[in-house]
Amino acid sequence: MAGVDHPPPPVRILIVGAGAVGLFYSSRLHQPQNNVLVSLVCRSNYKAIKSHGVKLLTHTFGEYSYRPENTFHSVREAARFIKSAPSASKVWDYVVVTTKALPPSSNSADSEAKLIESVVGPGTSIVLIQNGIGIEKPYSDAFPGNVLLSAVTVVSAEQIEHGVVRQNRWTRISIGPWTQGRGNEADGISKTHEFCGILKAGGIKDAEEYNERELQFVRWHKIAINAAFNPSSVLSNGAPNSDMAADLLLREHTIGVMDEILRLATIVLQSLIPAKFATPEQIIQSTLRNTRQNFDSKSKSQPGNAKKPKGNQGESSRPSMWYDWAQGRPMELEVILGNVVREAKRVGAEVPRVQSMYALLCMAQKRRDEQMRKAKAKL
């Protein structure tokens, strides 16, 4: 009918990877009051979320629950949904990947970029909230015509049971475009601004916008921290961050790892690390300080013989790589260690601490997996 104003279609966001990080951010992005709707692709927690939604126990926002617009058990199901929707809705505005960044199997069809192919339309922007360096290239190669945003997050969150996430302290996310020198950074900057705006409207005040080069400094700085603590926890039989920061030998080791990677970053990025980024020594002190704050907070909130919460306990907990190792899951060795080693070889630099951890853990994971296969075959 002429003269009738039709409401704009909602911004639809598909989260691929319903772990702690994916569920936490999905809960802040889902804003029906602002015409922003989130759907989830789940795995083991599909039944729980489909039945009960997502429950959040947060340091920042208190306790709350939400139900996503749709809950899918696979990307394929999400693709079928969008194909059956009205023509105006036949695209996901954003596909946000929050899975662990693992290398593809020998079958190239299993790669993460291939995984989302069926849900990426001409107007879809892809957002990668993942650890590691070098994670963007497979996606930019697979989707050269789509805007690709790279995001680095610091979030102390854990899924304590299916569909229930606890956030232990403050959260920061840094986002910027990735064009791999192909140009069109203006489109990426525009989408970065829009996506950060949605996050800020959802209460994530520390959603930071960067250009392409600046974001890579953030990513290298984060990988220096990840590479120092995650593998070292596995090699030290599950030492938590606080113990590694407090132990003299492990403190020297973790600082050495961070120094190696930050020196390499200056060579790769051809620039000094901006002064606003914390030094390895400052990171150690921050780890110890946050551990004390978390302990004091938990002591006040759990007096007497209160039952200790299950799972991860923030900065005083073991890094996620330890739990992957202990539970027989693949570790993010390639994006956290392997890509660093390969970049060092490419530019003629040396990273002996990183290379040693990479070699040891690759063999340890291979032997663990072989032992698991043999044990399973005997059943």
N, C-alpha and C positions, 0 to 999 in steps of 0.2 A: 504493500500500500504506500503510495507516495507520501512523503513528508514524515514517515515514521522512522525514528532513529533506532537502529539496531545496536545492541551492546557489542563491544569489541569481543572477538573470541578470546578465551583465556590463554595465558602463557602456560604451555604444557611442558613439564620437565620430567624426563625419565631418568631415574637413578639406577645404574647397573652396578650392583654390588651392595647388598644390604647387610654389611658388617657394621661395626660400631661407628665408623666415620660416616659411611653412607646414610645410616639411619639418623645420626645426629643432625647432619646437614639437611637431610630431607625434611626433618621436623621443623627447621627454621625457614626453609624455602617454601613449604606448603602454606599458602596464604589465600584461602578462598575469599576472604574479605577484600583482597587486593586483586582478585581474578588470576591468581597464580596457583596452578594445580600440579601436584607431584604424584607420580606413579613409581612403583618399585619393582625391580626384578630381583627376586629372592632365590635362595637355594634351600638349605636345610631348615631355615626359619620360616619357610613359606606358609605352612599350615597355621602356625601361631599368629603370624601377622595377618593372614587372610581372615582368621576368626576373631582376633581381638585388637588388631591395630598395633601401633607402636607405643610403648610406654617409656618415658624419659625421667630419669632421676638426676637432676642437674645442679651443679654448683651455681650456675649463672641465672637460670630461669625457673628454678624450683621443680616441682613434680607436675607432669602433665602427660596427656596422651593425645594421639591423633590417628586418624584413619586416612591413608593415602587414597587418591581418587581411584586407583586401580592397583591391585597386587598380582603380579605375574610370576609364574614359576620358571619362566625362561624368556630369553629375548625373542624367540620365535613366537611365543604367545603374544608378546607385546606388539610384534609386527602384524599379527593377524588382527589384533584389536584396532590398530590405526587404519588398516585397510578397510575395515567394516564401518568405520566412523563416517559421519557426514563429510562432504568434500572440504568444507571450511576447516575441518580439524585433522586433515590427513597429513599431519607432520608433527613431529616433536620439535618444539622450539629449541630445547636444549637436551642433549643426551650427556649425562654426567657419569663418568666412569670412576668408580671408587674401589674397584677390585685391587688385589695385590698385583703388582707389575711383575708377572712371571714370563719367562721366555716361552714361545710357542713350542708345541711338540714337533715331531718330525713331519706331521701333517700340517701344511701351511694353512689349511682351512680352520685350524684350531687357534690361530693367532687372535689376540684381543681385538685388533682392528677389524678382522673379518667377522668376529663375533657380533659386532654392533652394526654390520653393514645393512641388515634388513630394516633397521629402525632409523637410519640416517637419510633424511630427505634433502632436497636441494636447499631448503632454508634452515636446516638444522645446524646449530652451533654445538661443537663438541667440547666438553670441559673435562680435563684430566686432573683428578685430585689423587695423586699417587706419589710414592716415594721414587727416588732415583734420578739419575741423569740419562739423557738420551731416550727418554720414554716417548717423546713426541713424534719422532720421525716415522714410525710405522703408520701412525694415524694421518700425518700430513701426506705421506705417499699414497695411502688408500683413499683419502678424501681431499684431493687438491683444491676442489671448488668450495669447500666448507670452511667456515671460521673455526679455528682451533685455539682454545684457551688452555694454558698450562697453569696449574694451581699447586701451591705448596702450603701445607697446613701443619700447625702445631696444635694438637688437640689431645687432651688426656681423657680418653673415653674408652669404655669397654662394654661389650654385650654380655651381661652377667647371666642371662638366660635368653632363649629365643624371643626376640621382639622386645627385650627390655635392655635399655642402654643407660649406663651411668656416666655422667661427665664429672670429672673430679676437680677441674679448675678451669681457668680462663682459656679462651680459644682464639687463635689467629689464623687467618687465611690470606695468602698473597696470590694475586691473579694477574696474568698478563697474556698477550697474544703470542702465538708462535706461527711464523710464516716461513722460517728456514730461508730467509733472504728472497722469498718470492714476491715480496711487496704486499699490498693491500693491508698494511698494518693498521690503517685508519679504520677499516671495518672491525678488526680485532679489538682496537682500543674502544670503539663504540660499544661492542658487545661486552667487553670487560666492564665498562662503566654500568651497563644495564644489569649485568649479573651481580656485580657488587652492590648495586642499588637494591636488588631483591634481597640479598643477604642482610644488608643493613636494615631494611624494613622489617626483617625477621629478627632483629635484635643482635646480629653479629656486628658489633661496632668496629672490631678490628679486621674488617674486610678491606684489604689494601690493594690499590690499583697500581700496576707497573707497566712500563713499556717492555718490549721483547727483551732487550739487553738487560735491563734492570732485573727482570724476573729470573733470568738465568743466574745472576749473582745470588739471588735468594735460594734458588735450587741447589747450587753448589755448596752454599753455606749449610743448608739443611742436610745434604748428603754427607758432609764432613762429620756432623753430629751422629747421624744414623750409622755411618760406617765405623765410627769410634765405639759406640755403645752396643749396637745390636749383635754383631758377630762376636765381640768380646764377651758378651754374656753367655753365648753358646759355648765358647771355648773355655770359659771359667766355670762351667757346670751350673749356669743359671744365676750368676751374680746379678743383683739388681743395680740400677743406675747409681743409687746412693752408695753402695759398697764399692763400686768401681771408682767413684769420685773420691771416696775417703781413703782407699788403699793406696799407699805410696807407689808401689810398683805398677798397679793398674792405672793410677792417675798419670804417671809418666807415659805409659803406653797410649792411653786415649788421647792425651795432648799431642803425642807424636803422630798419631793417625790423623788428627784434625790438621796439624801443621802440614803434613804431606799433601793432603787434598786441597787445602787452601792455597798452598804454593802452586800446585798444578792448575788450579782455577785461574790464577793470575796469568799463566802462560796460555791457557786455552782461550780465555776471554780477552787477553791482551790488555789487561788493565789491572790496577791494584784493587784489592777488595775495599769497597767503601768503608769509611771509618765508622759508620753507624752500626756495622755488624759486630757482634760480640767476638772477642778473641777466644781462643781455646781455654785460656786460664779463666776468663770471665764465665764461660759456659760451665766449667767445673764448679765455680763458686755458686752460680745460679742453680745448678743441680742440687748442691748441698742445701742451699737456702730454701728451695721449693720443697725438698724432702722434709725439712724441719717444719715448714708451714703446714704441709699436709698432715704430718704426724700430730702437731698441736691441734689442728682442726678436728681430726678424727678422735683424738683423746677427749675433746670436749663433747663431741656428739655421740660417743660410745662409752659412757661411764660404766664402772663396775664390771659385770661379767657379760656385757652386751655381746651378742654373737658377731664375730668378725665377718664383714662382707665377703662374698665369694669373689675370686678372680683377682684382676689387676688392681693395684692401689696407686695409680698415678706415677709420679716421679720416683717413689720409693719402690716401685714394682720392677719386675723383670721386663725387658723390652719384648716386643711382639715376636721377634725372630726366635727367642727362646721357646715360646709356646709352640711355634710352628715346628721347631726341631723336636721338642718333647712329645708332641702329638703326631709325629710322623708325616707332617705336611711339608710341601716344598717351601724352601726359604727364598727370599728375594735376593739371592746371591748375585745375579747378573746385573741388576740395575743399581744395587748398592755397592758392590765390589768390582764385579767383572767389567762394567763399563768404565770405571775409574782406571783399572789396569790397562784397558785397551786405549783409552785416551792418553795415558802416560806414554805408552809405547809409540803412539802416533806422533807425539810432539818431542820424543826423545828424552822424557823425564823419568825419574825413578821414584817409585812409591813402595819401598821394600816391606813396610809393615802391612800395607793393604794387600800387596801381592801374596805375602805369606798367609794371611788370614783367608784369602780367596782360595789358594791352593789347598790348604788344610780342610776348609769347610766343604769344598767341592768333593774331595775324597771322602770325607766323613758322611756327607749326604748320600753319595753313591753307595757306600758300604752299608749304611743304615737301610736304604731302600732295598738292596739285595737281600739283606737279612730278613726284612719284612716279607719280601716275596717268597723266600724259602719257608718261612714260618707259616705263611698262608697256604702254601702248596701242601704242607703236611697235614692240614686240617681235613 
